[in-house]
Amino acid sequence: VKGAVHVTDMDRIEKSNLSRQFLFRANDIGGAKSVCAVRAAQAMNPALKVCAHESRVGGDTEGIFNDDFYEQLTGVCTALDNVDARLYMDQRCLFYQLPMLESGTLGTKGNTQVVVPHLTENYGATRDPPEKSIPVCTLKNFPNQIEHTVQWARDWFEGVFKQAPDDVNAYLSNPE
């Protein structure tokens, strides 16, 4: 649809989304994020031309998001939660000469970047240095890599099987 906003997300709404995403309500839990977001946006502006898609954007969906799709766009705004998807969209926008507003999170870090072909640096041109350790808030609230799960399990194991017995032994050896 020419002149429309296209929203795509293959995820479903979970209860935790309600506290950080203003478009969703309790009755949306379990619904497709893209469909519920479109419905909320149209409630705010009934004249808005908007289409919902429930597909991830990537090499495996190039049959959906193909030349015809990209050639009808005049710009792209992303809100992606992983670097691979951001790099993919960056490459698509470069190929189709589309400006892109990249905005997303990775753990507790937020990122925004305006990319204009032949004028600004593209998203994939630079990389953040890798973090030396995993922030506690990422482990507890925003685990997004397998290493986070492993570290969380190590911390839990140490707390239950080392710290708690050490605390008991310290108390028993000196109860005052």
Wavefront OBJ file of the C-alpha trace (Angstrom):
o trace
v 0.000 0.000 0.000
v 1.669 3.211 -1.187
v 1.768 6.007 1.369
v 1.208 3.641 4.280
v 3.121 2.860 7.413
v 4.115 -0.822 7.586
v 4.543 -2.394 11.022
v 6.050 -5.851 11.357
v 6.790 -7.983 14.403
v 6.498 -11.723 14.783
v 6.277 -11.573 18.601
v 3.262 -11.853 20.856
v 2.475 -9.438 23.677
v 3.485 -10.575 27.152
v 2.491 -9.039 30.462
v 5.980 -7.523 30.859
v 5.414 -5.466 27.675
v 2.636 -3.469 29.347
v 5.029 -1.548 31.586
v 7.323 -0.382 28.788
v 5.217 -0.108 25.620
v 2.397 2.433 25.641
v 0.377 0.957 22.766
v -0.533 -2.273 24.563
v -3.183 -2.968 27.213
v -3.941 -5.999 29.391
v -6.541 -7.294 26.934
v -3.807 -7.368 24.234
v -1.754 -10.046 26.066
v -1.217 -12.964 23.718
v -2.034 -10.903 20.640
v 0.369 -10.131 17.811
v 2.406 -7.021 18.621
v 2.115 -5.634 15.092
v -1.656 -6.116 14.880
v -2.280 -4.572 18.322
v 0.079 -1.663 17.582
v -1.722 -0.934 14.307
v -5.109 -1.079 16.040
v -3.915 1.351 18.754
v -2.394 3.740 16.199
v -5.580 3.758 14.131
v -7.614 4.472 17.279
v -5.459 7.584 17.763
v -5.662 8.605 14.094
v -8.399 6.886 12.055
v -7.063 8.493 8.844
v -3.690 6.730 9.230
v -2.912 4.270 6.444
v -1.122 1.416 8.181
v -0.515 -2.269 7.470
v 0.377 -4.979 9.995
v 2.744 -7.840 9.150
v 3.546 -10.741 11.479
v 6.881 -11.701 9.942
v 10.433 -11.124 11.016
v 12.582 -9.146 8.633
v 15.540 -11.128 7.349
v 16.932 -13.231 4.560
v 14.252 -15.883 5.056
v 11.410 -13.390 4.422
v 12.769 -11.721 1.289
v 9.819 -13.255 -0.562
v 7.531 -11.025 1.526
v 9.801 -8.005 1.922
v 11.000 -7.959 -1.677
v 11.848 -5.337 -4.310
v 8.209 -4.331 -4.711
v 7.880 -3.827 -0.961
v 11.023 -1.709 -0.511
v 10.477 0.322 -3.668
v 7.164 1.663 -2.338
v 8.833 2.969 0.845
v 10.163 6.487 1.303
v 11.918 5.765 4.604
v 12.379 3.159 7.318
v 12.101 3.469 11.075
v 13.317 0.482 13.066
v 12.907 -0.557 16.696
v 14.843 -3.798 16.691
v 16.160 -5.697 19.681
v 19.130 -7.475 18.135
v 22.212 -6.434 16.230
v 21.829 -8.963 13.395
v 18.390 -7.601 12.483
v 19.704 -4.023 12.632
v 22.601 -4.880 10.330
v 20.243 -6.621 7.910
v 17.897 -3.620 7.753
v 20.870 -1.293 7.417
v 22.011 -3.250 4.360
v 18.500 -3.253 2.851
v 18.202 0.514 3.313
v 21.615 1.073 1.764
v 20.725 -1.149 -1.202
v 17.379 0.581 -1.801
v 18.785 4.061 -0.976
v 16.261 4.599 1.838
v 16.812 6.875 4.820
v 16.576 5.004 8.117
v 15.900 6.062 11.685
v 17.456 3.265 13.693
v 16.216 3.063 17.254
v 16.345 0.125 19.548
v 17.669 -1.434 22.695
v 20.148 -4.110 23.574
v 19.898 -4.937 27.244
v 19.728 -1.622 29.048
v 21.422 0.340 26.280
v 19.357 2.514 23.995
v 20.451 3.530 20.530
v 19.220 5.987 17.942
v 20.860 6.881 14.677
v 19.704 8.720 11.580
v 21.082 7.169 8.402
v 20.773 9.081 5.143
v 22.363 7.444 2.075
v 25.436 9.316 0.789
v 25.176 11.841 3.637
v 25.654 10.068 6.980
v 27.438 6.995 8.247
v 25.374 3.825 8.091
v 24.599 1.696 11.170
v 27.001 -1.104 10.228
v 29.969 1.231 9.684
v 30.980 1.157 13.356
v 30.551 -1.268 16.232
v 30.397 -0.800 19.966
v 33.296 -2.412 21.803
v 32.241 -5.653 23.503
v 31.363 -5.373 27.188
v 33.920 -6.889 29.568
v 31.279 -8.046 32.039
v 27.522 -8.449 32.028
v 25.667 -5.718 33.946
v 23.483 -7.076 36.765
v 20.406 -5.258 35.434
v 20.845 -7.048 32.096
v 20.994 -10.429 33.858
v 17.922 -9.729 35.976
v 15.723 -7.771 33.552
v 16.938 -7.936 29.939
v 18.868 -11.166 29.250
v 19.294 -11.287 25.479
v 22.215 -13.662 24.873
v 22.967 -17.254 25.879
v 25.898 -15.979 27.960
v 23.413 -14.030 30.092
v 21.470 -17.217 30.857
v 24.654 -19.067 31.793
v 25.821 -16.216 34.053
v 22.381 -15.968 35.689
v 22.498 -19.728 36.441
v 26.018 -19.411 37.896
v 24.941 -16.529 40.129
v 21.837 -18.442 41.277
v 23.865 -21.603 41.980
v 26.464 -19.672 43.973
v 23.764 -17.895 45.966
v 21.922 -21.099 46.850
v 24.769 -23.581 47.265
v 27.644 -21.380 48.430
v 26.524 -18.039 49.860
v 23.584 -19.367 51.917
v 25.630 -22.208 53.525
v 28.531 -19.792 54.149
v 26.100 -17.431 55.915
v 24.742 -20.291 58.066
v 28.236 -21.507 58.931
v 29.345 -17.963 59.818
v 26.341 -17.584 62.140
v 26.863 -21.013 63.776
v 30.542 -20.307 64.443
v 29.790 -16.865 65.943
v 26.058 -16.445 66.747
v 26.532 -12.958 68.183
l 1 2 3 4 5 6 7 8 9 10 11 12 13 14 15 16 17 18 19 20 21 22 23 24 25 26 27 28 29 30 31 32 33 34 35 36 37 38 39 40 41 42 43 44 45 46 47 48 49 50 51 52 53 54 55 56 57 58 59 60 61 62 63 64 65 66 67 68 69 70 71 72 73 74 75 76 77 78 79 80 81 82 83 84 85 86 87 88 89 90 91 92 93 94 95 96 97 98 99 100 101 102 103 104 105 106 107 108 109 110 111 112 113 114 115 116 117 118 119 120 121 122 123 124 125 126 127 128 129 130 131 132 133 134 135 136 137 138 139 140 141 142 143 144 145 146 147 148 149 150 151 152 153 154 155 156 157 158 159 160 161 162 163 164 165 166 167 168 169 170 171 172 173 174 175 176
